[in-house]
Amino acid sequence: MAQLRFFLISDNIDTQIGMKLAGVRGVVVHTREEILPVLDRVVKDKTVGVLIVTEKIAEVIPDRIQELKLSQSLPLVTIIPDRHGTRRDRDFILQYVKSAIGVKVE
């Protein structure tokens, strides 16, 4: 079995350069029209095991991100903050747990 790789879809070059230093290939795109063809190509690439997406990109295509998370086994979709830090609420993990399993965690 071939080794699966990571791939990054970023909205800024700083994140791309940082990930490239860690050995992760990727692209910088900004609009939905630029993002979707790249996303489709990555999803079809059976050598990509983990798709890393910046929060800003995820905000541009939330429908596709949700669809991939629910329907695909690979690639695993991971959303990361960019160099400016997270755009999510401080308690987003607690909210995620509550929505996923219905339990409020204090």
C-alpha positions in Angstrom: 0.0 0.0 0.0 1.3 3.4 -0.9 2.0 6.0 1.8 -0.7 8.5 2.1 0.2 12.2 2.1 -1.0 15.5 3.4 -2.2 18.3 1.2 -3.0 22.0 2.1 -5.5 24.4 0.7 -4.7 27.8 2.2 -5.8 31.4 1.8 -2.3 32.8 2.5 1.3 32.1 1.5 2.6 32.2 5.1 0.7 29.1 6.0 1.7 27.4 2.8 5.4 28.2 3.4 5.2 26.9 7.0 3.5 23.7 5.9 5.9 23.3 3.0 8.8 23.4 5.5 7.1 20.4 7.2 6.9 18.6 3.9 3.3 19.3 3.1 2.4 20.3 -0.5 -0.3 22.8 -1.1 -1.8 25.7 -2.9 -2.9 29.2 -2.1 -6.4 30.2 -3.4 -9.0 32.8 -2.4 -12.3 32.5 -4.2 -14.8 29.7 -4.4 -14.2 29.5 -8.1 -10.5 28.8 -7.4 -11.0 26.5 -4.5 -13.6 24.0 -5.9 -11.5 22.7 -8.8 -8.5 22.1 -6.4 -10.7 20.5 -3.9 -12.2 18.1 -6.5 -8.7 17.2 -7.8 -7.5 16.5 -4.2 -10.5 14.3 -3.3 -10.0 12.2 -6.4 -6.2 11.8 -5.7 -6.0 8.5 -3.8 -2.6 9.3 -2.5 -3.9 12.1 -0.3 -4.9 10.9 3.1 -5.3 14.2 5.0 -6.6 17.4 3.5 -5.6 20.4 5.6 -7.8 23.5 5.0 -7.4 26.9 6.7 -10.4 28.3 8.5 -10.9 31.1 6.0 -11.1 28.6 3.1 -13.5 26.5 5.1 -15.7 29.6 5.6 -15.8 30.1 1.8 -17.0 26.5 1.1 -18.7 25.3 4.3 -21.2 23.2 2.3 -18.4 21.2 0.6 -16.4 20.8 3.8 -19.4 19.4 5.6 -20.2 17.1 2.7 -16.7 15.7 2.7 -16.6 15.2 6.4 -19.9 13.3 6.3 -19.5 11.2 3.1 -15.8 10.6 2.5 -13.5 8.1 4.3 -10.5 9.7 2.7 -9.1 12.2 2.7 -9.6 13.2 6.3 -10.5 16.9 6.4 -8.7 19.0 9.0 -9.4 22.7 9.5 -6.6 24.8 10.9 -6.2 28.4 11.9 -3.8 30.5 9.9 -1.1 32.9 11.0 -3.6 35.3 12.5 -5.0 32.7 14.9 -8.3 31.0 15.2 -11.5 32.5 14.0 -13.6 30.2 16.1 -15.2 30.8 19.5 -13.0 30.0 22.4 -15.3 27.1 23.4 -15.8 25.7 20.0 -14.6 22.2 21.1 -17.3 22.1 23.8 -19.9 23.2 21.3 -18.6 20.5 18.9 -18.9 17.8 21.6 -22.4 18.9 22.5 -23.6 18.9 18.9 -21.9 15.5 18.2 -23.1 13.5 21.2 -25.7 15.7 22.9 -23.8 16.1 26.1 -23.0 19.5 27.6 -19.4 19.5 28.9 -18.5 22.0 31.7 
